[in-house]
Amino acid sequence: MDETEARLSPDWWESLTGEQLQEMTRGGLEAGEYGAGAHREIERRARERARLEQQETEVQKKGFRLRTLTVLEVLMLIALLIMLLIR
């Protein structure tokens, strides 16, 4: 693999910082393949970030539901215990 192929590999794009990618996209048409590749990498990172945020939101919702159900279960058990003691 020569240097140009190595630079266009997914690993190379992932190793670049956000600032480096932005500088490449600012180059416009003069940046050629690097500008287009930088733009694709920025979009890929944005999609990945959105996917991770969505997963985190789903985990938080499931945790909230689980805690709510646990509290309701405890309250029902307490109510049942009180009913048994009153009889």
N, C-alpha and C positions, 0 to 999 in steps of 0.2 A: 504494500500500500504506500503510495507516495504521499508527500506532504499535503497536496491539495485534497486528495481523497480523505486523508485523516482529518483535515479541517472541516470537511462536509459530513463527517460521521455524526450520528446522533449523540455519541458520548462527548464529542467536542462541543456541539451546540449546548448540551446540558451543563458543561463546565463553565460556560460564560456567565458573567454577572448580568443583572438587568441593565446596568449602565452601559456595558459593552454592547449589548444587543440594541439598545436605543441609539447609540452612536452609529451603529451599522445601518439602522433603518433611516437615520437622518441623511445618510449619504445619497439617498434617492436612487436614480437610475445609474449613477456612477458606481454605486456599491455592487451592482450586478447581482450575481447569485448569492453573495453574502448578505445583501440587503433583504432579498426575498427569503432567504433561510432564516435570518434574524427575525423577520416578521412572523414566519411560521412558528418559530420557537417561542416567541412572546405569546402567540395565540394558544399554543399547546400548554404553556404554563398557566395561562388564565383559565383554560378549560379544566386543567388538573386541580387548580386552586378551588374553582367552583364546585367540582365534584367532591373534594375533601370537605368543604364547608357544608355541603348538603348532607354528607354522611355524618358529620359531627352534629348537625341539627337533628337528624333522625335518631342518633344515639341519645341526645338530650331529651327528646320527646319520649322515647321508650323508658328512659330512667324516671321521668316525671310520672308517666303512667304507672310504672311499677311501684313507686313510692305512694302514689294516690291509692292504688288498690290495696297496698299493705296497710295503710292507715284505715281504710274502710273495713278491711277484714278484722283488724284489731277492735275497731268500734263495734262491729257486729258481735264479736266474741264477748266483749264487755257487756253489751246489751243482753245477750243470751245468758250470761252468768247472773246478771241482776235479776232477770226473769225467773231463773231457777231458784235464786235465793228468796225471792218474794213469795213463791208458792209455798 
